[in-house]
Amino acid sequence: MIYYLVNEKKIYNPYLAYYESFISRQPIKFYCYDEEYDKIDWTKEPEESFELLMDQHAHRLRNKYERLILSWSGGTDSHTIYNVFKRNQIHLDEIIYKIDQSHHNDGNGKNIYAADKYADWLIKNHWDHTTKITMFDEYDPMLKGLTVKGEYWIFENNPDVCKFFASGSGGLASTFLCEKNHAAYKWGLITGLEKPYILKVNGRWYTRQRDNILNSVMGQKNVECFFLDPKLNLKQSHMAKKVLKKFKKKFSLNEEWNHLPVASPIAYKLWSAQLGRHEELTPGISANGKLIVTGWKKFILNFNNKLNEQNDKNFEIELLHRIKNCDKLALDYLKGFYNLANEKDFYQFLNKNCLKNTGEVLNTKDIFSKEYCLGT
């Protein structure tokens, strides 16, 4: 289970966790499968190959659930899982993917498109015609309404609240559709989360996870983060450690550093391949998706209740369009942040302790999980 623990309370919304920390003066702890991970000797790398471990985990998941659903985007993580199930001919009851309305660049000046353009490919190439294929619009008001329930949504204990568009990585929109389609069965939703974050301290290597990338799946029992399976995470952590040890002389790195830069599609591709990921369906889509998320996090709260030109450049285009057209859901989403800022003492605490840059309410600092030592 993945969650924040503050003042003995389990919390799934980062803003609510920050608020509880502010009120109680207690620290935020980020739990990420601690109970399972505490049982592992992290200094010993599994002898099996990463491919074999993925095969074994896929079979375990199939045996665990009556209905098994894959959250798929065609990117490095989810497409690797897709390939594992395909080569083992393991039945998937449903594949869910979201319509991504944004255009991306492949690094060479060409526009590429996300999963909505993969529908024909999936229908033509999927090996099992009994699998239900479901797509959903990332801006569907019904789905986004799962987290934005009025203008005070930001203080409710829901996961997957940080993005205006509906998450495709095991978020509430995906689990809502799973429950709708498979409520009569024991179902599980597979998502591609996540690669480890590696650091070196006093000559020893450690692995951990960060909260921001896992916000969408917090507290959700039916979501299976494929690569966070204990044995797979152990293996990929050692794979990452080996890569970083090999290249450390070529980079200027301090004592606490994570992984190779992902500032370009090429760098991301190289890093993903070293951690056992397969080729993405469209080259560049994974890295560009992450860079776009970084862009809209830089939205700066403007107390005039208007979006200035700087905000326009950094703001999520579809959300900006909907705000200007007085869409209620979009306005409630924006009002949530103003309601947060109206708690003036808390907002000051947030800026001082929790945001990477003053006023960037979406751009929160990372909170890391418990660290596990990988040895020297």
Secondary structure as a PSIPRED ss2 file (coil, helix, strand):
# PSIPRED VFORMAT (PSIPRED V4.0)

   1 M C   1.000  0.000  0.000
   2 I E   0.000  0.000  1.000
   3 Y E   0.000  0.000  1.000
   4 Y E   0.000  0.000  1.000
   5 L E   0.000  0.000  1.000
   6 V E   0.000  0.000  1.000
   7 N C   1.000  0.000  0.000
   8 E C   1.000  0.000  0.000
   9 K E   0.000  0.000  1.000
  10 K E   0.000  0.000  1.000
  11 I E   0.000  0.000  1.000
  12 Y C   1.000  0.000  0.000
  13 N C   1.000  0.000  0.000
  14 P H   0.000  1.000  0.000
  15 Y H   0.000  1.000  0.000
  16 L H   0.000  1.000  0.000
  17 A H   0.000  1.000  0.000
  18 Y H   0.000  1.000  0.000
  19 Y H   0.000  1.000  0.000
  20 E H   0.000  1.000  0.000
  21 S H   0.000  1.000  0.000
  22 F H   0.000  1.000  0.000
  23 I H   0.000  1.000  0.000
  24 S H   0.000  1.000  0.000
  25 R C   1.000  0.000  0.000
  26 Q C   1.000  0.000  0.000
  27 P C   1.000  0.000  0.000
  28 I C   1.000  0.000  0.000
  29 K E   0.000  0.000  1.000
  30 F E   0.000  0.000  1.000
  31 Y E   0.000  0.000  1.000
  32 C E   0.000  0.000  1.000
  33 Y C   1.000  0.000  0.000
  34 D H   0.000  1.000  0.000
  35 E H   0.000  1.000  0.000
  36 E H   0.000  1.000  0.000
  37 Y H   0.000  1.000  0.000
  38 D C   1.000  0.000  0.000
  39 K C   1.000  0.000  0.000
  40 I C   1.000  0.000  0.000
  41 D C   1.000  0.000  0.000
  42 W C   1.000  0.000  0.000
  43 T C   1.000  0.000  0.000
  44 K C   1.000  0.000  0.000
  45 E C   1.000  0.000  0.000
  46 P C   1.000  0.000  0.000
  47 E C   1.000  0.000  0.000
  48 E C   1.000  0.000  0.000
  49 S C   1.000  0.000  0.000
  50 F H   0.000  1.000  0.000
  51 E H   0.000  1.000  0.000
  52 L H   0.000  1.000  0.000
  53 L H   0.000  1.000  0.000
  54 M H   0.000  1.000  0.000
  55 D H   0.000  1.000  0.000
  56 Q H   0.000  1.000  0.000
  57 H H   0.000  1.000  0.000
  58 A H   0.000  1.000  0.000
  59 H H   0.000  1.000  0.000
  60 R H   0.000  1.000  0.000
  61 L H   0.000  1.000  0.000
  62 R H   0.000  1.000  0.000
  63 N H   0.000  1.000  0.000
  64 K H   0.000  1.000  0.000
  65 Y C   1.000  0.000  0.000
  66 E C   1.000  0.000  0.000
  67 R E   0.000  0.000  1.000
  68 L E   0.000  0.000  1.000
  69 I E   0.000  0.000  1.000
  70 L E   0.000  0.000  1.000
  71 S E   0.000  0.000  1.000
  72 W C   1.000  0.000  0.000
  73 S C   1.000  0.000  0.000
  74 G C   1.000  0.000  0.000
  75 G C   1.000  0.000  0.000
  76 T H   0.000  1.000  0.000
  77 D H   0.000  1.000  0.000
  78 S H   0.000  1.000  0.000
  79 H H   0.000  1.000  0.000
  80 T H   0.000  1.000  0.000
  81 I H   0.000  1.000  0.000
  82 Y H   0.000  1.000  0.000
  83 N H   0.000  1.000  0.000
  84 V H   0.000  1.000  0.000
  85 F H   0.000  1.000  0.000
  86 K H   0.000  1.000  0.000
  87 R H   0.000  1.000  0.000
  88 N C   1.000  0.000  0.000
  89 Q C   1.000  0.000  0.000
  90 I C   1.000  0.000  0.000
  91 H C   1.000  0.000  0.000
  92 L C   1.000  0.000  0.000
  93 D C   1.000  0.000  0.000
  94 E E   0.000  0.000  1.000
  95 I E   0.000  0.000  1.000
  96 I E   0.000  0.000  1.000
  97 Y E   0.000  0.000  1.000
  98 K E   0.000  0.000  1.000
  99 I E   0.000  0.000  1.000
 100 D C   1.000  0.000  0.000
 101 Q C   1.000  0.000  0.000
 102 S C   1.000  0.000  0.000
 103 H E   0.000  0.000  1.000
 104 H E   0.000  0.000  1.000
 105 N E   0.000  0.000  1.000
 106 D C   1.000  0.000  0.000
 107 G C   1.000  0.000  0.000
 108 N C   1.000  0.000  0.000
 109 G C   1.000  0.000  0.000
 110 K C   1.000  0.000  0.000
 111 N E   0.000  0.000  1.000
 112 I E   0.000  0.000  1.000
 113 Y E   0.000  0.000  1.000
 114 A C   1.000  0.000  0.000
 115 A H   0.000  1.000  0.000
 116 D H   0.000  1.000  0.000
 117 K H   0.000  1.000  0.000
 118 Y H   0.000  1.000  0.000
 119 A H   0.000  1.000  0.000
 120 D H   0.000  1.000  0.000
 121 W H   0.000  1.000  0.000
 122 L H   0.000  1.000  0.000
 123 I H   0.000  1.000  0.000
 124 K H   0.000  1.000  0.000
 125 N H   0.000  1.000  0.000
 126 H C   1.000  0.000  0.000
 127 W C   1.000  0.000  0.000
 128 D C   1.000  0.000  0.000
 129 H C   1.000  0.000  0.000
 130 T C   1.000  0.000  0.000
 131 T C   1.000  0.000  0.000
 132 K E   0.000  0.000  1.000
 133 I E   0.000  0.000  1.000
 134 T E   0.000  0.000  1.000
 135 M E   0.000  0.000  1.000
 136 F E   0.000  0.000  1.000
 137 D E   0.000  0.000  1.000
 138 E C   1.000  0.000  0.000
 139 Y C   1.000  0.000  0.000
 140 D C   1.000  0.000  0.000
 141 P H   0.000  1.000  0.000
 142 M H   0.000  1.000  0.000
 143 L H   0.000  1.000  0.000
 144 K H   0.000  1.000  0.000
 145 G C   1.000  0.000  0.000
 146 L C   1.000  0.000  0.000
 147 T C   1.000  0.000  0.000
 148 V C   1.000  0.000  0.000
 149 K C   1.000  0.000  0.000
 150 G C   1.000  0.000  0.000
 151 E C   1.000  0.000  0.000
 152 Y C   1.000  0.000  0.000
 153 W H   0.000  1.000  0.000
 154 I H   0.000  1.000  0.000
 155 F H   0.000  1.000  0.000
 156 E C   1.000  0.000  0.000
 157 N C   1.000  0.000  0.000
 158 N C   1.000  0.000  0.000
 159 P C   1.000  0.000  0.000
 160 D C   1.000  0.000  0.000
 161 V C   1.000  0.000  0.000
 162 C C   1.000  0.000  0.000
 163 K C   1.000  0.000  0.000
 164 F C   1.000  0.000  0.000
 165 F C   1.000  0.000  0.000
 166 A C   1.000  0.000  0.000
 167 S C   1.000  0.000  0.000
 168 G C   1.000  0.000  0.000
 169 S C   1.000  0.000  0.000
 170 G C   1.000  0.000  0.000
 171 G C   1.000  0.000  0.000
 172 L H   0.000  1.000  0.000
 173 A H   0.000  1.000  0.000
 174 S H   0.000  1.000  0.000
 175 T H   0.000  1.000  0.000
 176 F H   0.000  1.000  0.000
 177 L H   0.000  1.000  0.000
 178 C H   0.000  1.000  0.000
 179 E H   0.000  1.000  0.000
 180 K H   0.000  1.000  0.000
 181 N H   0.000  1.000  0.000
 182 H H   0.000  1.000  0.000
 183 A C   1.000  0.000  0.000
 184 A C   1.000  0.000  0.000
 185 Y C   1.000  0.000  0.000
 186 K C   1.000  0.000  0.000
 187 W E   0.000  0.000  1.000
 188 G E   0.000  0.000  1.000
 189 L E   0.000  0.000  1.000
 190 I E   0.000  0.000  1.000
 191 T E   0.000  0.000  1.000
 192 G C   1.000  0.000  0.000
 193 L C   1.000  0.000  0.000
 194 E C   1.000  0.000  0.000
 195 K C   1.000  0.000  0.000
 196 P C   1.000  0.000  0.000
 197 Y E   0.000  0.000  1.000
 198 I E   0.000  0.000  1.000
 199 L E   0.000  0.000  1.000
 200 K E   0.000  0.000  1.000
 201 V E   0.000  0.000  1.000
 202 N C   1.000  0.000  0.000
 203 G C   1.000  0.000  0.000
 204 R E   0.000  0.000  1.000
 205 W E   0.000  0.000  1.000
 206 Y E   0.000  0.000  1.000
 207 T E   0.000  0.000  1.000
 208 R E   0.000  0.000  1.000
 209 Q C   1.000  0.000  0.000
 210 R E   0.000  0.000  1.000
 211 D C   1.000  0.000  0.000
 212 N H   0.000  1.000  0.000
 213 I H   0.000  1.000  0.000
 214 L H   0.000  1.000  0.000
 215 N H   0.000  1.000  0.000
 216 S H   0.000  1.000  0.000
 217 V H   0.000  1.000  0.000
 218 M C   1.000  0.000  0.000
 219 G C   1.000  0.000  0.000
 220 Q C   1.000  0.000  0.000
 221 K C   1.000  0.000  0.000
 222 N C   1.000  0.000  0.000
 223 V E   0.000  0.000  1.000
 224 E E   0.000  0.000  1.000
 225 C E   0.000  0.000  1.000
 226 F H   0.000  1.000  0.000
 227 F H   0.000  1.000  0.000
 228 L H   0.000  1.000  0.000
 229 D C   1.000  0.000  0.000
 230 P H   0.000  1.000  0.000
 231 K H   0.000  1.000  0.000
 232 L H   0.000  1.000  0.000
 233 N H   0.000  1.000  0.000
 234 L H   0.000  1.000  0.000
 235 K H   0.000  1.000  0.000
 236 Q H   0.000  1.000  0.000
 237 S H   0.000  1.000  0.000
 238 H H   0.000  1.000  0.000
 239 M H   0.000  1.000  0.000
 240 A H   0.000  1.000  0.000
 241 K H   0.000  1.000  0.000
 242 K H   0.000  1.000  0.000
 243 V H   0.000  1.000  0.000
 244 L H   0.000  1.000  0.000
 245 K H   0.000  1.000  0.000
 246 K H   0.000  1.000  0.000
 247 F H   0.000  1.000  0.000
 248 K H   0.000  1.000  0.000
 249 K H   0.000  1.000  0.000
 250 K H   0.000  1.000  0.000
 251 F C   1.000  0.000  0.000
 252 S C   1.000  0.000  0.000
 253 L C   1.000  0.000  0.000
 254 N C   1.000  0.000  0.000
 255 E C   1.000  0.000  0.000
 256 E C   1.000  0.000  0.000
 257 W C   1.000  0.000  0.000
 258 N C   1.000  0.000  0.000
 259 H C   1.000  0.000  0.000
 260 L C   1.000  0.000  0.000
 261 P C   1.000  0.000  0.000
 262 V C   1.000  0.000  0.000
 263 A C   1.000  0.000  0.000
 264 S C   1.000  0.000  0.000
 265 P H   0.000  1.000  0.000
 266 I H   0.000  1.000  0.000
 267 A H   0.000  1.000  0.000
 268 Y H   0.000  1.000  0.000
 269 K H   0.000  1.000  0.000
 270 L H   0.000  1.000  0.000
 271 W H   0.000  1.000  0.000
 272 S H   0.000  1.000  0.000
 273 A H   0.000  1.000  0.000
 274 Q H   0.000  1.000  0.000
 275 L C   1.000  0.000  0.000
 276 G C   1.000  0.000  0.000
 277 R C   1.000  0.000  0.000
 278 H C   1.000  0.000  0.000
 279 E C   1.000  0.000  0.000
 280 E C   1.000  0.000  0.000
 281 L C   1.000  0.000  0.000
 282 T C   1.000  0.000  0.000
 283 P C   1.000  0.000  0.000
 284 G C   1.000  0.000  0.000
 285 I H   0.000  1.000  0.000
 286 S H   0.000  1.000  0.000
 287 A H   0.000  1.000  0.000
 288 N H   0.000  1.000  0.000
 289 G H   0.000  1.000  0.000
 290 K H   0.000  1.000  0.000
 291 L H   0.000  1.000  0.000
 292 I H   0.000  1.000  0.000
 293 V H   0.000  1.000  0.000
 294 T H   0.000  1.000  0.000
 295 G H   0.000  1.000  0.000
 296 W H   0.000  1.000  0.000
 297 K C   1.000  0.000  0.000
 298 K C   1.000  0.000  0.000
 299 F C   1.000  0.000  0.000
 300 I C   1.000  0.000  0.000
 301 L C   1.000  0.000  0.000
 302 N C   1.000  0.000  0.000
 303 F C   1.000  0.000  0.000
 304 N C   1.000  0.000  0.000
 305 N C   1.000  0.000  0.000
 306 K C   1.000  0.000  0.000
 307 L C   1.000  0.000  0.000
 308 N C   1.000  0.000  0.000
 309 E H   0.000  1.000  0.000
 310 Q H   0.000  1.000  0.000
 311 N H   0.000  1.000  0.000
 312 D H   0.000  1.000  0.000
 313 K H   0.000  1.000  0.000
 314 N H   0.000  1.000  0.000
 315 F C   1.000  0.000  0.000
 316 E C   1.000  0.000  0.000
 317 I H   0.000  1.000  0.000
 318 E H   0.000  1.000  0.000
 319 L H   0.000  1.000  0.000
 320 L H   0.000  1.000  0.000
 321 H H   0.000  1.000  0.000
 322 R H   0.000  1.000  0.000
 323 I H   0.000  1.000  0.000
 324 K H   0.000  1.000  0.000
 325 N C   1.000  0.000  0.000
 326 C C   1.000  0.000  0.000
 327 D C   1.000  0.000  0.000
 328 K H   0.000  1.000  0.000
 329 L H   0.000  1.000  0.000
 330 A H   0.000  1.000  0.000
 331 L H   0.000  1.000  0.000
 332 D H   0.000  1.000  0.000
 333 Y H   0.000  1.000  0.000
 334 L H   0.000  1.000  0.000
 335 K H   0.000  1.000  0.000
 336 G H   0.000  1.000  0.000
 337 F H   0.000  1.000  0.000
 338 Y H   0.000  1.000  0.000
 339 N H   0.000  1.000  0.000
 340 L H   0.000  1.000  0.000
 341 A H   0.000  1.000  0.000
 342 N H   0.000  1.000  0.000
 343 E C   1.000  0.000  0.000
 344 K H   0.000  1.000  0.000
 345 D H   0.000  1.000  0.000
 346 F H   0.000  1.000  0.000
 347 Y H   0.000  1.000  0.000
 348 Q H   0.000  1.000  0.000
 349 F H   0.000  1.000  0.000
 350 L H   0.000  1.000  0.000
 351 N H   0.000  1.000  0.000
 352 K H   0.000  1.000  0.000
 353 N H   0.000  1.000  0.000
 354 C C   1.000  0.000  0.000
 355 L E   0.000  0.000  1.000
 356 K C   1.000  0.000  0.000
 357 N C   1.000  0.000  0.000
 358 T C   1.000  0.000  0.000
 359 G C   1.000  0.000  0.000
 360 E C   1.000  0.000  0.000
 361 V C   1.000  0.000  0.000
 362 L C   1.000  0.000  0.000
 363 N C   1.000  0.000  0.000
 364 T E   0.000  0.000  1.000
 365 K C   1.000  0.000  0.000
 366 D C   1.000  0.000  0.000
 367 I C   1.000  0.000  0.000
 368 F E   0.000  0.000  1.000
 369 S E   0.000  0.000  1.000
 370 K C   1.000  0.000  0.000
 371 E C   1.000  0.000  0.000
 372 Y E   0.000  0.000  1.000
 373 C E   0.000  0.000  1.000
 374 L E   0.000  0.000  1.000
 375 G E   0.000  0.000  1.000
 376 T C   1.000  0.000  0.000
